[in-house]
Amino acid sequence: MTDNAAASCRLGPDSASLRQDGRLRAASRCSVAAMTDRAETVARAQQVAEDVLFPGALETDASPSVPIGRLDALASAGLYGLFGPSEAGGLAADPVTGAEVTEILAGACLTTSFVWTQHHSAVLAVANAGSEALRNEWLARLCRGDRRAGVAFAGLRRPGLPILIARRSRDGWVLHGSAPWVTGWGRIDVVHTAARDLAGNVVWLLVDASSSVTLGVEPLELAAVNASATVRLRFWGHEVPADRLTLVEPLEAWIERDTAGLARNGSFPLGIARRCSTLLGPELFDEEIAACRRLLHESTPETVVEARCRAAELAVRAASALMASGGGRSVLMSEQAQRLAREAMFLLVFGQTPSIRAAQLQRYRDGSERAAQELRADRP
């Protein structure tokens, strides 16, 4: 987007700089520029997905960690800065564009996209941080992918006492406890880590992704996306400098943000379903994929759980259809079908909250009861 067009987009509808006879022209310029930016961003993702990620997806799946070249390709395309501000070299993607890019990359190689998606938490946090020094030090480098980030916040969703505590120290913060899921170890420079302070607030810190006597790393073996190099971290009085703080917020504020962002992870199963549909051809599931996408984009806090459940179920059904269509060869490790099927199962629990889990189980119970009723009705 040009500087002038960007400025036009930022002006409010009642701005004195926009006269009535010029409003439509300014709005049109803004719309055209935004559409051009969106199309270019999506085209970049599509090119990396088809030229690099999908052709190498089976190799990635069998690797101990994502080959660095896959992540470098995303950085070269500017996609590490997908949600970063344009003044820092980011693409400033809107949520719809971000969802489309995520869907494309997930359908090409879920493992690579899974590592890549963790990065955006740090980009957004640094971009919105109150510290100018922090932004100057980190933001442009994060947007370029020169520095790459993971994220650790799964413990916030667990009921009961906090599992990771942050205490203030003279020079910053000290961490005690554990972070159960951190993805991309060995491919990231920092972990955007959420801990709880003594008042119950959520403290977000950029923690160097390097093991030490105070930071232990336990690799986790996964049935799918194992090359994501997902680990459990343990902290024993681990010190973090004060200038690595991005935010302190009430737990309630984080819960509200987390709920508002639940729709984003629905793009991953849609990506799997989309790839399966393409491989099955003609696009067997396209209409249902489009309907699920609309549900996610239009979802509210009251409807997002249903939208997420439908997307996850669709991925499993599409992957099952691909497995069935290939017959016995589908179970060979050299086939895309088995990889996509394992990834679809993984996405049933990726980003799963207690409310999503409860809704999933209820849907399975309801489906089982309907099937039993049909079987009883068909019995002579």
N, C-alpha and C positions, 0 to 999 in steps of 0.2 A: 504494500500500500504506500502511495506517495505521502510526503509530509503534509501536503495541503489536504489530500483526501482524508488522512488520519485526523487532522485538525477538524475537518468538517464533521467526522463521525463523533468527535468528543463534544461538539456543541449541542446544548440542549435545545428542545423544540421552541423554547421561548427566548432564545438568545437574541440580543439586540443586533448582533452581527448578521442575522439571517432575516432579511425582509420577506414578506409574504410571497412576492413574485420570484424569490430565489430559493425558497425552501425545497420545492420539488426537485430543482436541479441539483442542489447540494445533497439531498437525500439520495438521488439517483447515482451521483458520483460515489457516495459512500457505499451504496449497495453493490455497484459494479466492482469497486475496488475490493470489497469484502469477498465477493464471489470469486474474483480472480485469485486472491490470496488463498481461499479455501481450495479451489481447484488445483493450484500449484502444490499446496501442502499434501493433498490427497494423492496427487500424481507422484510426488516424491516417495511417499510411503508405498504406493503400488509398485514402483520400479524396484525399490529395495526388496520388497516382499517376493516378487516374481523372479528377479535376477539373482538374488543372493540367499534369502532366507528359506524359501520353499525348496529350491534344489538341494540345499544342504541340511534340510530338517532332520533326515534320518541320521546323518553323520553327527549332528548336534545332539540328538537324542541319545546316541551311544557314547558320547564323550563324557569325561569326568566333570567338565565345566564348559560353558558356552565358549566356542572358539572366539578369540578376541576380535577377529576380523568381522564377525557378524555385528558386534556392537559398534565397531569402528565405522561400519557402513551406515548405521543409523546416525552416528555422530556427524559423518560427512554430509548426510542429507539434511542436517539441521534438526533432526527429530528429538535429540536430547533437550532441545529448547522449545519443544512443542507448545508448552503453556507459559513459557517465559516471556517477559515484556520485550517489545521490539527494540526499545532503547538499549537493552542489554544483549541484543543479537538473537532474541527468541522469536518464535513464530506467532505468539499471542493468539493461539487457536481458541475459538469458541468451543463450548461443550459439544456441539453437534459435530464439528470437525474433529475434535479430539476422539469422540466415540467412533467415527468412521475410520480414522487412522488406527486406532486400537483394534478394531474389528479386522482390518486388512492384515495387520502384522500378526495377530493371534492366529488367523487362519493359515498363515504361511509357516510360522514356527512359534508355537506357544511358549516354549522354553525361553527363547530369546526375548520375546515380548514380555514375558513374566519378569525377567531381570530388568529390562528397560523401564517397565512401568513403575517400579519402585522409586526411580530417580525423581519423579515429578513432585513428590512430597517435599523434597528439599528445595527444589526450584521455587515452588510457590511460597514456601515458608520464608526463604531468604528474600524473595521479591517483596514480601509484605512485612518484613522485619522492621522494627523501629530503629535499628542500628545502621547508620549510613556506612560505617566502617565495615560491617559484616557484608553489606550489599556490594561494596566496592571490591572486597577481597574475593567473594565467592560467586556472585550472580552471573557475570559474563562467562566465567570458566565453566560453571554448571550448564549454562545454555549451550556452550560449544561442545560439551562432553569432554572437556579437558580434565575435569574432575567429575567423578561419577558417584552416585549415592544409592544406598539402600535405605530401608526404613524399618523401624521396629516399634510397633504399637499394638500388636495382637494381645498383649497382656491387659490392655485397657478394657477389653471386652469380657474379661473373666470376672465372674462374681467373686465376692469375698475380699480378703485383704489384698492390697497391691503386691505384685511380685517383683517390681523394680522401684526402688526408692531413690530420690535425689535429695541430698542434703547440701545446704549452702556451706561453703568453706571460705577461707580468707581470699583464695585466688579464683574461686568459681563455684564448681559443684562437684560432689562426690556421689558415685553411683554404687548401690548395693542391691543385689538380686539377680534376676535373669530376664532375658528376652527370648521367648520360645521360638520365634520364626524370623530369621533374617536371610534374605535371598541375595545371591550374587557374590558371595564371599570369594575373594581372590580376583574379582572383577570390579570392585568398588573401592573408593578411597575413604568414604565416610558413611556412617549410618545415622540417619535422622531418627533419633531415639526419643521415645516418650517414656517418662518416669513420673511418679507421683511425689510431691513434696509432703512435708509433715502437716500441711494444712489441707491436703487432699487435692490440690491443684495439679494440672498436667504440665510438666516441664519438658520442653522440647530442646534437644541439644544435638549438635553435630559432633559425633564421636568418631575419632579415627578408626578405620577398619583394619586394625592391626592387633594381633594377639600379644599379650604381655603377662607379667606375673599378676596383674589385677584384672585382666580380661581374658577369660577362657573361651575356647571355641569348640563346639561339639558338632561335627557333621551329621546331617540327617539323611538317611537313605529313603528316597521317595519312589513310589511305583510309577510315577509319571513326572515329567520335567525334572528328572534327577540331575541333569546337567546345569540346573539353575544354581547348584552349589548352595543349597539352603542349610543353615546352621542354627544351633541354639547358642546364645551368648550368656556367659555368667560373669557378673561383676563383683569384685571383692575390694571395695574401697577405691574404685577407679576414678581418677581425677580428670575433670574436663574444665578447660579454661573458661572464664566468664565470657570471653568474646565469642564463644561458640553457642551461646544461647540464642534461639530464634523466637521463642514465645513461652510465656507462662499464661495458662488459661484455666478457668474453672472446668471441672470434669463435665458439668452440664453443658457447657458451650461446645466441648469436643463431641459429646454424644449427639448434639443437634447437628453439628457439621458432618459427623459420620453418617447419620441417617440421611441427610441431604445428598450425600455422595454415593449412596448404595447403587444407584442406577448405573454408574460408570462401569462397574465390574461386569455388568450384564453384556458388555460388548465382547468379552472374551468367548463365552459360549456361542454367541452369534457368529463370531469368526470361525469357530470350528464347524458349526452347522453350514455356514456359507461355503467353506472349502469342501466339505463332504458333498454338498449339493452339486458343486461344480464337477467333482470327480465322478459322481453318479451320472449326470447329464441324461437327458436335458434337465435343467435346474428344478429338481423334484420338489424341493422345500422352499423355493424362493418366495412364494406368496406368504407362507407362514413366517419366514424370516423377516420379511418386511413388516408384517403385523406385529411381531414381537418387538421389532426396533421402534415402531411407533409407540407401543406400550411403555417402553423404557424412556423414550424421549419426553413423553407426556405424563410420566408418573409423578405422583405426589407422595409425601411420606405415608399416606394411607394406602396407596396402591403399588408402591415400589416392590414390596415383598412378593406380591403376586406376579409382577413382571419379571423379577429375577428367577422365580421358580419356573415360569414358563420357558424362559431362555435356556436355563440349565437342562430342563427336560428335553427341549428341542435338540440340543447338541447331542444328548445321549441317543435319541431316536435316529437322528441323521447319521451318527457314527455307526449305530447298529445296522442301519440299512446298507451302509457302505461295506461293513464286514460281511453281511449276508450276500451282497451282490458279488463279492470276490470269491466266495466259496472257501475251500480249504486253504488256498494260498494267503488269505487275509491274515492268518495267524503267524505267517513268517515275519521275522524281524526286519526283513528287507522291504516290507510293504507299508505304505502310508496308512492303510486302514487300521492296523493294530495300534499305530502311534496315536492316531486321532481318537480311537476308541478309549485308550487309556487317558488321554488328555481330557476327553469329555467327562469321564468319571471323576477326574481330579477337580474339574470345575463345579461339580456338585457341592464341594466343600470349600472351594476357594472364596474368600471374602464372606464366608457364611456367618451370620449373626444368629443368636438364639431364636429370634423371630422367624428368620428364614428357615432354620432347621425345623422348627415346629410346623411351619406351613408345608414344607416338603413332606414330612412324615404324614401329615394329615391328608395330603393329596394322594400319597401312596395307599393309605388306609381306605380312602374313598374309592380309589380305582380298584382295589382288591374286592371291596364289597360289591361294586357294580359288576365286575367280572363274575363273581360268585352267583349273583342274581341271574345273569345271562346264562350261565351254565345250568342253573336249576331250571330256568325257563325252557332250555333246549332239551332237557332230559325227557325221554318218552314216559 
